[in-house]
Amino acid sequence: MKDIVHTDDAPAAVGAYSQATATDDLVFTAGQIPLTPDGELLDDAPVATQTEQALANVAAVLDEAGAGMDDVLKVTVFLDDIDDFDAMNDTYADFFDEEPPARSAVGVDALPKGVAVEIEAVAVR
Ligand SMILES: C=C(N)C(=O)O
C-alpha cells in the first residue's frame, strides 16, 4: 500500500511530486527546499537559515505521516556549494543531537529555485 502524505504545515510541491509517500512502516519525504509553508522562498537567506527551513519542512511532513525526527533512518543533503558544508552541518546538528541518522551530503551543480540546500529523509513510523 502506498500512502500520499500532504500537510499545509509544509510548502506545497514545486513540481510533479508529493511531499512524502509512505508504506505502513516507512516514510520517504521529497527533497525539501527552503520554502516556507506560505510559499516564501528563502533563496537569499544564509545557509543556516535555509537548512533550518528545509529541516522544519521535513519535520512537518514526517509529523503528518505519524513520524518524528527521532524516527529518521537516513538523510540526504544536497548542497549547491559544498563549501557550505560546515554552515549546514552546524544547523543540522541542532535537529539531530542524539543518535543522528545515517546521512549523505553531496555537492551538486544546481538546485531547484536557485536554493542552496535541499534535504530529504527516510523514516520509520
Ligand atoms: C524540490 C523537489 N523535491 C523537486 O523538485 O523534486
Ligand as a Chemical Component Dictionary entry (heavy atoms), coordinates in Angstrom:
data_LIG
# 
_chem_comp.id                   LIG 
_chem_comp.type                 NON-POLYMER 
_chem_comp.pdbx_formal_charge   0 
_chem_comp.three_letter_code    LIG 
# 
loop_
_chem_comp_atom.comp_id 
_chem_comp_atom.atom_id 
_chem_comp_atom.alt_atom_id 
_chem_comp_atom.type_symbol 
_chem_comp_atom.charge 
_chem_comp_atom.model_Cartn_x 
_chem_comp_atom.model_Cartn_y 
_chem_comp_atom.model_Cartn_z 
_chem_comp_atom.pdbx_ordinal 
LIG C1 C1 C 0 12.073 20.221 -4.888 1 
LIG C2 C2 C 0 11.927 18.952 -5.233 2 
LIG N1 N1 N 0 11.900 17.999 -4.306 3 
LIG C3 C3 C 0 11.816 18.523 -6.608 4 
LIG O1 O1 O 0 11.741 19.359 -7.496 5 
LIG O2 O2 O 0 11.809 17.327 -6.863 6 
# 
loop_
_chem_comp_bond.comp_id 
_chem_comp_bond.atom_id_1 
_chem_comp_bond.atom_id_2 
_chem_comp_bond.value_order 
_chem_comp_bond.pdbx_ordinal 
LIG C1 C2 DOUB 1 
LIG C2 N1 SING 2 
LIG C2 C3 SING 3 
LIG C3 O1 DOUB 4 
LIG C3 O2 SING 5 
# 
